[in-house]
Amino acid sequence: MKSESKRLLIAHYTNSLRKHGDTPEGVQFSPEGQRFRFEKLIQIADLRGARVLDVGCGLGHLFPFLEARVEGVRYTGVDIVPEAIAYAAAKYPCGHFVCQDITECPLENEFDFALISGVFNNRIPDSWAFLKDLTRSAFSHCRKGLAFNFISTHVNFEDAAMAYYDPSEVLEHCIRELSPRVTLHHHYDRSDVAVFVYRISS
């Protein structure tokens, strides 16, 4: 990610947190939209006892969602927004939260699955490169699979502040650069697409 894009995202989400507080709106979701996307992404596999990396964890809302539904899950959240990470770590002391850009500085630990929800929604100058870089990095951190979502270009209208991606291009990127074991769920609702990428050996 370009340094300017990173600066814009950090400023945007810091301001959103200060405006909306510890709410889904604080990380640019509606309550229903956030829950809907979480429920879809955890369908990647049986996550019981799994080590899960939440990439772009924001305020850590996925942590209690997982704990309430998945027995024995071991959670780590990572984000580039210092204020969000500090807030999540204070609220959820049983979770593990790290402020780090994993595309520049990989985490030392290995995980079973990585989940990315809503991270690719904002339009930035290098949106497409960012999606490819972060999915490559996230996939390199996990032994079994990666789940992420994005907004499809096949929509009836576009918001100038949001980023849209051609599902066929995302699918080709995943197959060519990550793994041939890919499942893509297109337009299941809200013009969203969910992608599950699996290690061949898993």
Secondary structure as UniProt FT lines:
FT   HELIX           3..20
FT   HELIX           24..27
FT   HELIX           31..41
FT   HELIX           42..44
FT   TURN            48..49
FT   STRAND          51..55
FT   TURN            58..61
FT   HELIX           62..69
FT   TURN            71..72
FT   STRAND          74..79
FT   HELIX           82..91
FT   TURN            93..94
FT   STRAND          96..99
FT   TURN            102..104
FT   STRAND          111..116
FT   TURN            119..120
FT   TURN            125..126
FT   HELIX           127..140
FT   STRAND          142..152
FT   TURN            160..161
FT   HELIX           167..177
FT   STRAND          181..186
FT   TURN            190..191
FT   STRAND          192..198
FT   TURN            200..201
//
